[in-house]
Amino acid sequence: MAVPEPTPRRLRAVATSMRERPVWDAEIPLEAIRGAAPPVLVICGTWESAPAAYREHVGLPLMAVAESLTDYLGGRLLRVPGHYPHTQEPAAVDAALREFWG
């Protein structure tokens, strides 16, 4: 993927994200979510286009978490080609979200 131009808005977004806690620190109340039985849509990439080491060490674990989370919460899993579905296939992700929220 091409490196985007470092505009002031993008640089501000990067600075903000660098101050966020890492996702693995989040304590998600899965039992409460499961008990409430809300509709759940999990979107993940298929990772076939990622470099081999990235797919092995990042993609495969993320896909396993997506599958496990979907099964546990009784949700629907959408697999989108690529490893950054929201940027590589935004039309597919947007369509799925519109349908889900519709």
Buried (B, 14 or more C-beta within 10 A) or exposed (E): EEEEEEEEEEEEEEEEEEEEEEEEEEEEEEEEBBEEEEEBBBBBBBBEBBEEEEBEEBBEEBBEEBBEBBEEBEBEBBBBEBBBBBEBBEEBBEEBBEEBEE
